[in-house]
Amino acid sequence: MNERGPAITGMGVVSSLASSLEGHWQQILRQATGIAELGGDDLPRALRFAGRVANNHTLPPDTPPEVLKQGRLISPSSRLGLRAVDEAVRDSGVDVLGIAPARKALYIGAADYSKAGYREFYAAFREAGVVADRAFDTERVNRATLHAVDPFFLLEGLTNNLVAFVSRRYQLQGPNVTLASHSPCGAQALELAVRCLLQDQADVAIVVGTCVWSSFVTLFELDALGLLSQCNEGSASFRPFDRRRDGFIAGDGAAALVLEPLERARARGARIVGSVRTAASFTDAGTTTSLGVSVETAGRTLATALDEAGLRPRDLAFISPHGSGTLKGDGIELSAIAQLLDGDRAATPISGMKPYTGHMGAASDLAEIAFALTALGHGLAPATPNFRATDKGFEGVDVIAEHRPVTGRHVLSMTQGFGGQSLAIVISTEAGPD
């Protein structure tokens, strides 16, 4: 990829912190968080905190009637995704509808678990007299379910729910992929979009990551996996790379990027907020239960991304790591970053940004790229909220607790995932010292 990487001309983010990218930036400057207590005093503290979007039923104001008519089919994460895409397209200034439908691409990383609890079925089961210790009348259950459960339950719960609404909204009929997983499928969707444009398969690509993790069933499952913070200090308990860390706090949200071939964007006079310089992706060949990657795989991913971009660690304005706040995962990232920086650990600031919104899975991948590019535009590296001191042996790794002025125009963005997946992307601003 290197200097041929596609231009990022539009960005949009929706989360519990704010409903626009500019709103997020203003809140980040204040080191605010969208994480809040959900209620449920009878629940463990780990299940009572999340970054939940309050108005997640809202659609963009100019949503076409043909899309609104199918509103009951739109899943919660798809509503967030539509809003993020709408902002990104407006931000780009590109006439999407004026481009030939077959030359427009769509790449989605999706994680919607809002239906995981099957709560719609509870009333029907209760009406039918279903109890755990005796057989029940299946015909009675079927009758009760027919009246109590929305017949479009299945369609709303499909992981690729968003593709239909975004493609119809903007008449996208070109290359498209929906990746259904946790991190790093948002970043993987971006990598696929970049390669699509480099191969001249499209004139514009929309990339979007969505996530709804705040349902109590999903939080219970994440906690059972040992991933959630126990929230003993409330919303301030999410503290990536801090030696007191004990897991993450989940969040809902969506983020979208509009990509165009660099020369095409320049030719139309677009405001280019950044470009994707390169991407590197490896896996441990792990198992389904692997909750992180090895230091070797993470280190190989980082080194490859920088090498393919033709950069050294000192060329980076800052590093935006995955920073999930888990004891093992953050330790692996710290080790990989320390190896990358070699003997000069303090040369590059480290910014862990998930505590601003909560961990939004596939949406965090793209949201943090949008935050990073916005920060570069303001000459800042964002603070890592709630950070005090890191693990012994990593004191020289410069995890920053306050916003810091930086120079340079490159950021190394990292993401890790279940099954041993590791991905790193180098993004750059259009102007500035190399």
C-alpha positions in Angstrom: 0.0 0.0 0.0 2.4 2.7 1.3 1.8 6.1 -0.3 -0.7 4.5 -2.7 -3.1 3.9 0.2 -6.7 5.2 -0.3 -7.8 8.5 1.2 -10.1 8.8 4.1 -12.4 11.6 3.3 -15.3 11.2 5.7 -15.7 9.9 9.3 -18.7 9.4 11.6 -19.0 8.0 15.2 -22.0 7.3 17.4 -21.6 6.0 21.0 -22.7 6.6 24.5 -20.2 9.5 24.7 -21.6 11.6 21.8 -23.7 11.4 18.6 -21.1 13.0 16.2 -17.4 12.9 15.7 -17.0 16.5 16.7 -19.0 15.8 19.9 -16.7 12.9 20.7 -13.6 15.1 20.3 -14.9 17.8 22.6 -15.7 15.1 25.2 -12.3 13.4 24.8 -10.6 16.8 25.4 -12.5 16.8 28.7 -11.5 13.2 29.4 -15.2 12.4 29.8 -16.7 9.0 29.5 -20.0 7.6 28.2 -19.9 4.7 30.6 -22.6 4.9 33.2 -24.5 2.7 35.7 -27.4 0.9 34.0 -29.3 0.0 37.2 -30.1 -3.4 38.5 -29.1 -3.3 42.1 -29.7 -7.0 42.4 -27.0 -7.7 39.7 -23.2 -8.0 40.3 -21.4 -4.7 39.8 -19.7 -6.1 36.6 -23.1 -6.2 34.9 -24.3 -2.8 36.1 -22.0 -0.6 34.0 -21.8 -0.1 30.3 -21.6 2.5 27.6 -25.3 2.3 26.4 -26.6 4.7 23.7 -29.7 6.3 25.1 -31.4 7.2 21.8 -30.5 4.1 19.8 -33.9 4.1 18.0 -33.1 7.3 16.1 -32.5 7.2 12.4 -30.9 10.0 10.2 -33.4 12.8 9.6 -33.3 12.4 5.8 -33.7 8.6 5.7 -35.6 7.8 2.5 -39.2 6.6 2.9 -38.5 3.2 1.4 -36.0 2.6 4.2 -38.2 4.0 6.9 -41.0 1.6 5.8 -38.8 -1.2 6.8 -37.9 0.4 10.1 -39.3 -2.5 12.2 -36.7 -4.7 10.6 -33.7 -2.6 11.5 -31.6 -4.0 14.4 -30.3 -1.7 17.2 -26.7 -1.8 15.9 -27.9 -1.2 12.3 -29.7 2.0 13.5 -26.4 3.2 15.0 -24.5 2.1 11.9 -26.9 4.1 9.6 -26.3 7.2 11.7 -22.5 6.8 11.6 -22.6 6.2 7.8 -24.8 9.3 7.3 -22.3 11.5 9.2 -19.3 10.0 7.4 -20.9 10.6 3.9 -21.9 14.1 4.7 -18.4 14.8 6.1 -16.8 13.5 2.9 -18.8 15.7 0.6 -18.8 13.0 -2.0 -21.8 12.6 -4.2 -22.4 9.0 -3.5 -25.6 8.7 -5.4 -23.9 10.2 -8.4 -21.5 7.3 -8.7 -22.4 4.2 -10.7 -24.0 1.7 -8.3 -21.7 -1.1 -9.3 -18.6 1.1 -8.5 -19.6 1.6 -4.8 -18.4 -0.9 -2.2 -19.6 -1.6 1.4 -17.6 -3.4 4.1 -19.1 -4.0 7.5 -17.8 -5.4 10.8 -20.9 -6.3 12.9 -21.5 -7.5 16.4 -25.1 -7.1 17.5 -26.1 -9.2 20.5 -29.2 -7.3 21.4 -31.3 -10.4 20.7 -29.1 -12.8 22.7 -31.5 -12.9 25.6 -34.5 -13.9 23.5 -36.5 -11.6 25.9 -39.3 -11.3 23.4 -40.1 -15.0 24.0 -40.4 -14.7 27.7 -43.9 -13.4 27.8 -45.0 -16.1 25.4 -43.5 -18.8 27.5 -45.0 -17.4 30.6 -48.4 -17.3 29.0 -48.1 -20.9 27.9 -47.2 -22.0 31.4 -43.7 -23.2 30.6 -41.8 -24.2 33.7 -38.4 -25.9 34.0 -39.5 -29.1 35.8 -42.3 -30.4 33.6 -43.2 -30.9 30.0 -45.3 -28.2 28.3 -47.9 -28.1 25.5 -46.0 -27.2 22.4 -49.1 -26.2 20.5 -50.0 -23.8 23.3 -46.4 -22.3 23.2 -46.7 -21.9 19.4 -50.0 -20.1 19.7 -48.7 -17.8 22.4 -45.5 -17.1 20.5 -47.4 -16.2 17.4 -49.1 -13.3 19.1 -46.3 -12.2 21.5 -43.2 -12.3 19.3 -42.6 -10.0 16.3 -42.7 -12.2 13.2 -39.6 -10.3 11.9 -37.6 -11.3 14.9 -35.3 -13.5 12.8 -34.6 -10.8 10.2 -33.8 -8.2 12.8 -31.4 -10.6 14.4 -29.4 -11.4 11.3 -25.8 -10.3 11.6 -25.8 -8.8 8.0 -28.9 -6.8 8.8 -27.1 -3.5 8.1 -26.0 -4.3 4.6 -29.5 -4.1 3.2 -30.3 -0.7 4.7 -27.0 1.0 3.9 -26.9 -0.4 0.4 -30.4 0.7 -0.3 -29.9 4.1 1.3 -26.9 4.9 -1.0 -27.6 2.5 -3.9 -24.5 0.4 -3.3 -24.3 -2.5 -5.7 -20.6 -3.2 -5.9 -18.2 -5.3 -3.8 -19.5 -6.0 -0.2 -18.6 -8.1 2.8 -20.1 -8.4 6.3 -17.7 -9.8 8.9 -19.5 -11.0 12.1 -17.2 -11.2 15.1 -15.7 -9.1 17.8 -12.4 -7.2 17.4 -10.7 -7.1 15.0 -13.4 -7.5 12.3 -13.9 -3.7 12.1 -10.2 -3.2 11.2 -10.4 -6.3 8.9 -13.3 -4.7 7.0 -11.2 -1.6 6.5 -8.3 -3.7 5.2 -10.6 -5.4 2.7 -12.0 -2.0 1.6 -8.5 -0.7 1.0 -7.5 -3.7 -1.1 -10.8 -3.3 -3.1 -9.9 0.3 -4.0 -6.2 -0.5 -4.8 -7.5 -3.2 -7.2 -9.7 -0.6 -8.9 -12.9 -2.5 -8.1 -14.7 0.6 -6.9 -14.6 4.4 -6.9 -15.7 4.8 -3.3 -16.0 2.4 -0.3 -17.9 2.8 2.9 -16.6 0.9 5.9 -18.7 0.6 9.1 -18.3 -1.2 12.4 -21.2 -1.7 14.7 -21.7 -3.2 18.2 -24.4 -3.7 20.8 -22.9 -5.4 23.8 -24.9 -3.8 26.7 -27.7 -6.4 27.0 -27.5 -8.1 30.4 -27.3 -11.6 28.8 -24.3 -10.5 26.8 -22.6 -8.8 29.8 -23.2 -12.0 31.8 -21.4 -14.0 29.1 -18.5 -11.6 28.8 -18.2 -11.7 32.6 -18.2 -15.5 32.6 -15.3 -15.4 30.2 -13.4 -13.3 32.7 -13.2 -10.3 30.4 -15.2 -7.6 32.3 -14.0 -5.3 35.0 -15.7 -5.9 38.3 -16.4 -2.1 38.4 -15.4 -1.6 42.0 -14.7 2.0 41.2 -17.7 2.4 38.9 -17.1 3.9 35.4 -13.4 4.7 36.3 -12.7 1.0 36.6 -11.8 0.7 32.9 -8.0 1.5 32.9 -6.0 0.0 30.1 -2.4 -0.8 30.8 -2.7 0.3 34.4 -1.4 -2.3 37.0 -4.8 -2.1 38.7 -6.7 -3.2 35.6 -9.2 -6.1 35.9 -11.0 -6.1 32.5 -13.0 -3.9 30.3 -16.5 -2.2 30.4 -18.6 -2.9 27.3 -20.2 -0.3 25.2 -22.6 0.1 22.2 -21.8 2.2 19.2 -20.9 2.5 15.5 -18.2 4.1 13.4 -17.9 4.7 9.7 -15.2 5.8 7.2 -15.6 6.9 3.6 -12.6 5.8 1.5 -11.7 7.0 -2.1 -8.7 6.4 -4.3 -6.2 9.0 -3.4 -5.9 10.6 -6.8 -9.6 10.6 -7.3 -10.1 12.4 -4.0 -7.4 15.0 -4.8 -9.0 15.5 -8.3 -12.4 16.4 -6.9 -10.8 18.7 -4.3 -11.9 16.7 -1.3 -10.8 17.4 2.2 -8.5 14.5 2.9 -8.4 13.7 6.6 -6.0 10.8 6.2 -4.9 7.8 4.3 -4.4 4.2 5.0 -0.7 3.6 4.6 -0.6 -0.2 5.2 -2.2 -3.1 7.1 -0.7 -6.2 8.5 -2.6 -9.2 9.8 -1.5 -12.5 11.5 -3.0 -15.2 13.6 -1.7 -17.6 16.3 -3.7 -20.4 14.8 -5.4 -20.5 18.2 -8.5 -22.1 19.4 -12.0 -20.6 19.8 -11.3 -20.1 23.5 -8.1 -18.1 22.9 -8.7 -14.7 24.4 -5.6 -13.1 23.1 -2.5 -13.5 20.9 1.0 -14.4 21.7 3.7 -11.7 22.1 5.4 -13.1 19.0 2.3 -12.7 16.8 1.5 -9.3 18.1 5.1 -8.2 17.6 5.3 -9.6 14.1 2.1 -7.7 13.2 3.5 -4.4 14.5 6.9 -4.8 12.9 5.4 -5.9 9.5 3.0 -2.9 9.4 5.8 -0.4 10.1 8.2 -2.1 7.7 5.6 -2.2 4.8 4.9 1.5 5.5 8.6 2.3 5.3 8.5 3.8 8.8 10.4 3.5 12.1 8.9 3.8 15.5 10.3 7.3 15.9 8.3 8.4 12.9 5.0 7.7 14.7 3.1 10.6 16.4 1.7 8.0 18.8 0.5 4.4 19.0 -3.2 3.5 19.4 -3.2 0.0 20.9 -6.1 -2.4 21.4 -6.0 -1.7 25.2 -8.9 -3.9 26.4 -7.9 -3.6 30.0 -7.5 -7.3 30.6 -4.6 -8.5 32.6 -3.2 -10.9 30.0 -4.1 -8.9 26.8 -2.6 -5.6 27.9 0.5 -7.4 29.1 1.0 -9.0 25.7 0.6 -5.6 24.0 3.0 -3.9 26.4 5.6 -6.6 25.6 5.1 -6.4 21.9 5.3 -2.5 22.0 8.4 -2.6 24.2 10.1 -5.0 21.7 9.0 -2.7 18.8 10.5 0.4 20.4 13.6 -1.6 21.4 15.8 0.4 23.8 14.0 3.7 23.2 10.6 2.9 24.8 9.8 6.5 25.7 10.2 7.7 22.1 6.5 7.2 21.2 3.4 8.0 23.3 0.8 5.2 23.9 -2.9 6.3 23.9 -5.5 3.8 25.1 -8.9 5.2 24.1 -11.6 2.6 24.9 -12.5 4.0 28.3 -14.1 7.1 26.6 -16.8 5.0 25.1 -16.5 1.5 26.6 -15.2 -1.4 24.5 -17.4 -1.4 21.4 -15.9 -4.5 19.7 -15.8 -4.0 15.9 -16.9 -0.4 16.2 -14.0 0.5 18.5 -11.5 -0.5 15.7 -12.8 2.2 13.4 -13.8 4.7 16.1 -10.3 4.8 17.4 -8.9 5.4 13.9 -11.4 8.4 13.6 -10.3 9.7 17.0 -6.6 9.2 16.1 -6.9 11.2 12.8 -8.9 13.9 14.6 -6.2 14.1 17.3 -3.4 14.3 14.7 -5.3 17.2 13.0 -5.1 19.0 16.4 -1.5 18.0 17.1 -2.4 15.9 20.1 -2.1 12.4 21.4 -5.2 11.6 23.5 -4.8 10.7 27.2 -5.4 7.2 28.4 -8.3 7.7 31.0 -7.8 6.3 34.5 -4.2 5.5 34.0 -1.7 5.9 36.8 1.2 3.4 36.5 1.8 0.3 34.4 3.2 -3.2 35.2 6.7 -3.6 36.7 9.2 -3.9 33.9 7.3 -1.6 31.6 7.8 1.7 33.4 9.7 3.0 30.4 6.8 2.5 28.0 5.1 5.9 27.7 1.4 5.3 28.3 0.2 8.9 28.7 -2.4 9.9 31.3 -2.8 13.4 29.9 -3.2 14.8 26.4 0.1 15.6 24.9 1.2 17.8 22.0 2.8 15.7 19.2 4.4 16.3 15.8 4.4 13.9 12.9 1.6 12.5 10.8 1.5 8.8 11.4 -0.3 6.6 13.9 0.0 2.8 14.4 -3.4 1.4 15.3 -3.6 -2.1 16.8 -6.4 -4.5 17.4 -6.5 -8.1 18.8 -9.3 -10.7 18.9 -10.6 -14.0 19.9 -8.9 -17.0 18.4 -5.5 -15.4 18.3 -6.1 -12.7 15.6 -3.9 -9.7 15.4 -4.0 -6.7 13.1 -2.2 -3.4 12.8 -2.9 -0.5 10.5 -0.7 2.6 9.8 -2.8 5.7 9.1 -1.4 9.1 8.1 -2.6 12.6 7.7 -2.2 14.2 4.3 0.1 17.0 5.4 2.8 17.5 8.0 6.4 16.5 8.6 7.3 13.0 7.7 
